[in-house]
Amino acid sequence: MNRQMAQKLAARLPQILLAVVALVLMARTDRFFTPTTLGSILKLASIVGVLAAGQTFALIGGGFDLSQGAALGLVAAATAWLSTQGVPAPALVVFALGLGAFLGSINGVFVATARTNAFVTTLSTLLIFRGTTFALLNGHPIANVRVFRLLDEGLTLGTTLVAWRSVVFLSFVGIAWVILRRTVFGQHLYATGGNAEAARLAGIRTSYVKVASFALSGMSAGLAAVLLLSWVRLAKPDTGTGYELDAIAACVVGGVSLQGGAGSVIGAAFGCLLLQSLGTLITMSRFPDEYRNLVTGAVILTFAATDALARRSDRR
């Protein structure tokens, strides 16, 4: 085994160890490896999984999107309000995706052209989106949003119900993988996140790439809003709070670098499913839900430190 392969294996060691430990614990838990439980995990992970897929674009491009959850809440509120005006479901889906992409592109324009820090920019838009959502709803929720209820149904495989929103999640991950791995834009995104100045000197329109990466992150928030409305059928001023942190956690666990230029959407989806599986395992083991935060925080810190050490080793 050469040195490069050894470094790659060492970088993946935390993911491998976590997966092995999780599988051992799951195997020791009755009723975990059943079609019903696995189908439920996929269904519960679908919303954060879509956000994580979108967050992957921002992270690989060297950015960071803290406004995803707030954008989800704003899109959900606007979409729910339009549904009360009789707008049909297909038009609402297009509207949600478009509004999400627009909100994300606002972040991209500030980061790419004004060159503001991505953390500060998306933290600011998080507050702006939250305030706009509260103003739009006037502090009151919109309940009984049934226009997307079909997505909470599904198809039956044997004795297991696979929800349509699970299918949407997996399809979105597949499309994101094609964009990242099989298109020129994907190559430019990796190059921009790895070294933006070198990418610019090579003729890549780095500003366009960064704006597009944030727009895709915002679009994923729009799609996640549709999936969330199909499930809870309710839009509130605080809808989506904390979801962006879950998405970032899934990306980190899946090997997407917080420093840009490395990672995959498949890894982000794997990270989301792994974290949801651990959460389900904690619930089934009758531990308090607070233990989920403890485990998630420890996992994120470990993986972030490993990524930083791996990057430092590569520079030597």
N, C-alpha and C positions, 0 to 999 in steps of 0.2 A: 504494500500500500504506500503510494507516494505521499509527500507532505501535503499537497493540495487536497487530496481525498481525505486525509486524516483531519485537516482543519474543517472541512465540510461536515464530517461525521461528528466532530466535537461541537460544532455549532448547533447541530440537530440533537445532541444528546439530551438536553432538557425535555424536548418534545417526546423523544423516545421513552425516557424514564417516566414521564407523566402518563403517557398512554399505557405503558405496561402496568404501572401502579393502579391506574383507573380500571383497566381490564381485570386485574386480580380482585379488586374490591367489588366490581360489578358481578364477577363470577361467584363471589361469596354471598351475594344478596339474592334471595329468592325473588322470583317474578320480574327480574330486571331484563334478562334476555328473552322477552316475549314479544310477539308482533305488536301487541297493544301498547306496551311501554315504549318500544322503539319508534312506533308511529307517533306517539304522543311527544316524544323528544324532538322528532323532526318538525312536528307542527309548532311546538313552542319556540323552537329555534328559528323559525322562518323569518320573523320580523327583524330580529337582531342580525340574522344571517344576511339579509338583503342589505341592511345598513353596513355591515362589515365588508361586503363585496364592494360597495361604493366607497367606503373609507379606504380600502386598499388602493384605489386610484390616487387619492390625495396623498397617502403616505408614500407610495412608490415615487410619486412626483416630487417628493421632498417637502410636502406640506403637512397639514394637520387640521382636521375639521371638528372643532368642538361644538359647532352649531347644528349638527345633524338632528339631535333630538328636538331642538326648538323648531327647526324647519319642518320636521315631521308634524309637530303640534300645530303649526300655522297652516300647513297644507291640509291637515285633517279638519281643522276648523272651517277653512274656506270651502273645502269640498262638501262637508256636512251641510253648510249653509246653502250651497247651491243645490244640494239634493232636496232641500225643503222647497225649492222653487220649481221642482219638477224636471230638472235637467237629467237626461238618461244616463245610465251607468257608463256606456262606452265613452261618451263625451267627458264625463267626470274623471275617468282614468287618464285620458289625454291631458285634461286640465291639471290633474295632480302631478303628472310627470313633468309637464311644462313649467308649472310654478316651482316645483322642486329644483329643476335645472336652473331656473332664473335666480332663485335664492342662492344656490351654490355658486353661480357665476359672479354674484356680487362679491363673495369672498375672493374668488379668483382674480377679479379685476383689481381689488385693493392689494392683494399679495403680489401679483405679477407686474402691475404698472406703478402703483404707489410704493411698492416694495416694503409694505408693512409686515411685521412679524405675523406668521400664520396663527400662532397661538393667541396673540392679542386681537387680531382681526376677527377670528371666529368666536372668541369669547365675547367680543363686542356685539357681533351679529346675533349671538345666542340671546343676549339681553334684549336686543331690538326685536327679534322675532317673537320672543316671549311677550313683550309689551304689546306688540301688534296683535297677537292672538287674544290677549285679554281684552283689548279694545274692540276687536271684531266680535267677540262673544259677549261683550259687556259684562264679563265676569260670570256668565251663566252658561252651563253646558247645553249642548244640543243632543238630545237623547233619541233613541229608537231610529237610528240611521240604518235602514235595512236594504239600501240600494245595492250593497256588495255582498249580501248574505250568501250568494251562490259560492263565493270563494271559501266560505267556512264549511261548505259541504265537500264532497269528494267522491272518489271511486273506491269500490270495495275489492281488495285483493285477498281472496280467501276469507278469513274472518277479520281482516284488518281494514279499517277505513283510512285511506290516504287523502288528506285534505288537499284541496286545490291550491291553497296557499303554500303548502309544502312543495307542490309541483312548480309553482311560480318561483319559489326560492331557488330550487335546483336549476331551473331553466335560466334564471338571471345569472347565477354563478357560471353556468356554461357559456352564456353570451359574453360575460366579462372576461372569462378565460380566453376566448377567441380574440377579443379586442386586444388583450395584453400580450398574447403570445403569437398571434397570426396577422397582425396589422402593423403598418409603418408607425401609426400613432403609438402603439404599445412599445415599440422599440425606442421611439423618441422619448416616451415617458420615463423608461428606465434610465436612459442616458441623461435626461434632465435631472432626475432625482439623484443619480450618482455623482454628477459634476456638471452643474448648470452652466458654468462659464465655458468649460470644454465643449459642451453640447452646442452652445451659442456660436462658438468659433467654428464648429463643424457645419454650421448652416441650419441648425434646428431652430425653429421659431419657439423658443422656450416660453415666451409670454403666452402664446396661444396654447401651448401644451399645458401650462399650469392652470389657465382659466378653464380649459376643457376638463381637467382632472377634478377640479372643484365642482364644475357643473354636473359631472357624472355622480359625484358624491351627493349633491343635492337631489339629483334625479332619483337616486336610490332612496332618499328620504321620502320623496313623493310616492314611490311605489310602496314603501313600508307603511305610509299613512293609509293607503288603500287597504292593505292587508290587515292593519290594526282596526280600521273601521269595520271590516268584514267580521272581525272577531268580537270586539267589545261593543260595537254599534253605538259609540258615544264619543263626542268630541268635547274636551274640557280645556280650560286655560293652561293646565299643567300636563296635558297629554304629551307623552314621549320624554318626560324628564328622566335623565340618567341613561337613556338608551345609547347616547353617543359614547359613554364610558364603556358600556358593555360591548359595543362594536369595536372600539379601540382595543379592549382586552382580548377579544377574539382574534383580531389581527396580530397582536403581539404573540399570543399563544401559538398562532399558526405560522410564525416565522417571518412576518412582514416587519421589516426594519423601520424603527422610528426615525432613523437618520436618512431614509430615502434610498431609492435605487435598487432595492432588493425585496424579494417576497413574491408570493403568488396568491391569487384569489382562491385557489383550491385549499391552500394552507389556512387562509382566513375562515373559510367555511368549515374546515376540520376543527379549527380552534373554537368556533362557535358551538359546534355539536359536542365537542369535548367538555366545554364549560357547562353547557346545558345538561349533559349527562352527569357531570359531577353534582350539579345542583339537584337533579332528580334523585341521585344516589343519597345525598344528604337528607332530602325530604323523606325518602323511603326508609332511611335508617333512624328517623324520628329525632334528628338533631334540630335545634332551633335554626330558623332561616338566617340568623346572624352569622352562623358558621360559614354560609356560602360567601359572604363578603370577606371573611377572614381568609378562606382558601383562595378566592379570586385575587385578592390583593397580594398574597404571598406568591402566587403563580406569576402575576404580571411583573412584580419586582424582580423575581428570579430570571425571567425570560429577557426583560429589558437589560439587566446587568450582563447576561450572557451575550446578548447582541452587541453591547458596547465593547465588551472585552474582545469579541471576535473581530470587530472593526478595527480596534486598536492593534491587534495582532497582524491584520492584513497590511497595515501601513508600515510595519517594521521591515 
